[in-house]
Amino acid sequence: MSTADGKPAEGERIARRIARAGVASRRVAEAMIAEGRVTVNGLVIDSPALNVTARDKITVDGQPLAAPEPPRLWRYYKPIGLVTSERDEKGRDTVFSRLPDDMPRVVSVGRLDLNSEGLLLLTNDGALKRRLELPTTGWLRKYRVRARGEADDAMLEPLRRGIVVDGERFQPMTVTLDRTQGSNVWLTMSLREGRNREVRRALDMVGLEVNRLIRVSYGPFQLGELEPGEVDEVRSKVLREQLGIASESGRAKDARPGGSATGRAGSGKGGAGARVAKSGATGTGAAHAGGTGTGPAKAGAAKAGAPRAGAVKAGIKRAGAASGAAPGATGQHGARAGQSYRSQGAAGKPADSTSRPKPSPKPQRPGKPLTPKPRQPK
């Protein structure tokens, strides 16, 4: 949409904004607007042909519109017998009526027909849905297919070259004949487009009747060990790697309290009081008071039960020099000049850590005793 001066319109359509907030789909949002249930900056609107920005104040049914949710993605094992639509005119159960109650409003990426099963991607973001459905994405949809009839490689060759069905040209598919089971054959098929009932119609053209169809992957996302009806959210790390999307909800899910790079917060040898150091230390030995390890520790950190003053078992002095107190202290004992237990002087003063203690002189081998010669008389 462009403004009167020919510049692109700012913001986004009001119905899309409502949908991104998780209130309703764009189609339902347009119906709500027509019913006069939406206001923008205090004025009731009756047409969805309006662009809004973050500066606009929007209400739906008198309630302020929430901020848009970050993009999220779920893997779902669609069972046989569910319709992939929000509502069904025949009153059949839908995918969305079977989802957990705590899930936000979602839409499906593509569809699986009533008698198909397997991986169905769900997202709360309409733009992400359209992006993943585009053939230009180039993602393979892989299926395991059981079909009635006899087949060989020559019979399946037209599918590999591309086939025309009812005047519609299907792109070349990857087809592998896996095995024969009684009067059925098992195939693995991969394609890069998602036309309506494409697999069933293509196999029907070569004389095979599909009686089971399971989608096992959609691009990099796999069905894996999901059971029918089970849903699992894709972690934000995968969204970042595969789609370049940083999800705030997934980022919080990935983050663990304490900021430790090695796993759960509170891990360490120092007992219940040991925690990861506040100063951003992420090594396995980074510890707070009571923790131990080989990395830098806070001032006074010592092994449980070690004396507070003087030399401790870990090799760090509390008084005078602590491993975390001096900036830049590094190494196994976190010590700088003079903090080594072995290099302390007898009076408890730190010695130069760069010099080694001088070895004690070797004892000389005892010789034969000297006997005085007798004095000669004059």
Residue pairs with C-beta under 8 A, 6 or more apart in sequence:
1 8
1 9
1 51
2 8
2 9
3 9
9 51
10 51
10 53
11 17
11 51
11 52
11 53
11 54
11 56
12 51
12 52
13 26
13 48
13 49
13 50
13 51
13 52
14 29
14 33
14 38
14 40
14 45
14 48
14 50
14 51
14 52
14 58
15 26
15 27
15 29
15 30
15 33
15 48
16 26
16 29
16 126
17 52
17 58
17 65
17 68
18 24
18 26
18 29
18 32
18 38
18 58
18 60
18 65
19 25
19 26
19 29
19 126
20 68
20 69
20 125
20 126
21 65
21 66
21 67
21 68
21 69
22 66
22 69
22 104
22 105
22 124
23 29
23 60
23 65
23 66
23 105
24 32
24 105
25 86
25 105
25 107
26 126
29 38
29 48
30 48
32 38
32 60
33 45
33 46
33 47
33 48
34 46
34 47
34 48
36 44
36 46
37 60
37 61
38 44
38 45
38 58
38 59
38 60
39 45
39 58
39 59
40 50
40 52
40 56
40 57
40 58
41 56
41 57
42 57
52 58
57 64
58 64
58 65
59 65
69 104
69 124
69 125
69 249
70 246
70 247
70 248
70 249
70 250
71 123
71 124
71 125
71 127
71 128
71 239
71 245
71 247
72 104
72 123
72 124
72 125
72 233
72 234
72 247
72 249
72 250
73 121
73 122
73 123
73 128
73 221
73 233
73 234
73 239
74 103
74 106
74 121
74 122
74 123
74 231
74 232
74 233
74 234
75 119
75 121
75 221
75 222
75 223
75 224
75 226
75 231
75 232
75 233
75 234
76 95
76 99
76 119
76 120
76 121
76 122
76 226
76 230
76 231
76 232
77 117
77 118
77 119
77 120
77 223
77 226
77 227
77 228
77 229
77 230
77 231
78 84
78 95
78 112
78 116
78 117
78 118
78 119
78 120
78 228
79 117
79 228
79 229
80 114
80 115
80 116
80 117
80 228
81 92
81 93
81 114
81 115
82 92
82 93
82 94
82 95
82 98
82 114
83 92
83 93
83 94
83 95
83 114
84 94
84 95
84 108
84 111
84 112
84 113
84 120
85 94
85 95
85 111
86 94
86 96
87 94
88 94
92 114
95 108
95 120
96 106
98 229
99 106
99 122
99 231
100 231
103 231
104 124
105 124
106 122
106 123
106 124
107 122
107 123
107 124
107 126
107 129
108 120
108 121
108 122
108 129
109 120
109 121
109 122
109 123
109 128
109 129
109 132
109 133
109 218
110 120
110 121
110 132
110 133
110 141
110 194
110 218
111 120
111 194
112 118
112 120
112 215
113 197
113 200
115 213
116 213
116 214
116 215
117 212
117 213
117 214
117 215
117 228
118 143
118 144
118 213
118 214
118 215
118 216
118 223
119 215
119 216
119 217
119 218
119 221
119 222
119 223
119 226
120 215
121 132
121 218
121 221
122 231
123 129
123 132
128 243
128 245
131 137
131 243
132 139
132 218
132 219
133 194
135 192
135 193
135 194
137 219
138 192
139 192
139 218
139 219
139 220
140 174
140 190
140 191
140 192
140 217
140 219
141 190
141 191
141 192
141 194
141 215
141 217
141 218
141 219
142 188
142 189
142 190
142 215
142 216
142 217
142 218
143 188
143 189
143 190
143 199
143 213
143 214
143 215
143 216
144 186
144 187
144 188
144 213
144 214
144 216
145 186
145 187
145 188
145 189
145 199
145 203
145 210
145 212
145 213
145 214
146 181
146 184
146 185
146 186
146 187
146 210
146 211
146 212
146 213
147 184
147 185
147 187
147 203
147 208
147 209
147 210
147 211
148 183
148 184
148 208
148 209
148 211
149 183
149 184
149 185
149 207
149 208
149 209
150 180
150 185
151 177
151 185
151 187
151 206
151 208
152 177
153 177
155 206
155 207
156 175
156 177
156 187
156 206
158 205
158 206
159 170
159 172
159 173
159 175
159 189
159 202
159 203
159 206
160 172
160 173
160 174
160 175
161 172
162 169
162 170
162 171
162 172
163 169
163 170
163 202
163 205
163 206
164 170
165 201
165 202
165 205
166 201
168 195
170 191
170 193
170 195
170 198
170 201
170 202
171 191
171 192
171 193
173 189
173 190
173 191
173 202
174 188
174 189
174 190
174 191
175 187
175 188
175 189
176 187
176 188
176 189
177 185
177 187
178 185
178 186
178 187
178 188
179 185
179 186
180 186
184 211
185 208
187 203
189 199
191 198
191 199
199 210
199 213
200 210
200 213
203 209
203 210
204 210
214 223
215 223
216 222
216 223
217 223
219 242
220 238
220 242
221 234
221 242
226 232
233 250
233 253
234 250
235 250
235 253
235 254
236 246
236 247
236 249
236 250
236 251
236 253
236 254
237 250
237 254
239 245
239 246
239 247
239 250
240 246
256 263
256 264
256 265
257 265
258 264
258 265
258 266
258 275
258 276
259 265
259 276
259 280
259 282
260 267
260 276
260 282
260 286
261 282
261 283
262 282
262 284
265 275
265 276
266 272
266 274
266 275
266 276
267 274
268 274
268 275
268 276
268 287
268 291
268 292
268 293
269 291
269 292
269 293
269 303
270 287
270 288
270 290
270 291
270 292
270 303
270 304
271 290
271 304
273 288
273 289
273 290
273 291
274 287
274 288
274 290
274 291
274 292
275 287
275 288
275 291
276 282
276 286
276 287
276 288
277 286
277 287
277 288
277 291
277 296
277 297
277 298
277 324
278 288
278 298
279 298
279 324
281 295
281 296
281 297
283 293
283 294
283 295
283 296
284 293
284 294
284 295
285 291
285 292
285 293
285 294
285 295
285 296
285 297
286 293
286 295
286 296
286 297
287 293
287 295
287 297
287 298
287 301
288 297
288 298
288 301
289 298
289 300
289 301
290 301
290 304
291 297
291 301
292 301
292 302
292 303
292 304
292 314
294 332
295 334
296 323
296 324
296 329
296 330
296 334
297 316
297 323
297 324
297 334
298 322
298 324
299 318
299 322
299 323
299 324
299 325
300 308
300 318
300 322
301 316
301 322
301 323
301 324
302 308
302 312
302 313
302 314
302 316
302 318
303 312
303 313
303 314
306 312
306 313
306 314
308 318
309 318
309 319
310 317
310 318
310 319
310 348
311 317
311 341
311 344
312 318
312 341
314 333
315 333
315 335
315 339
315 340
315 341
315 342
316 322
316 323
316 333
316 334
316 335
316 339
317 339
317 341
317 344
317 350
320 338
320 350
321 335
321 336
321 338
321 339
321 350
322 339
323 329
323 333
323 334
323 335
323 339
324 334
326 336
328 336
329 335
329 336
333 339
333 340
335 353
336 353
337 350
337 352
337 353
337 354
338 344
338 349
338 350
338 351
338 352
338 353
339 350
339 353
340 353
342 357
343 350
343 351
343 352
343 353
343 355
343 356
343 357
344 350
344 351
345 351
351 357
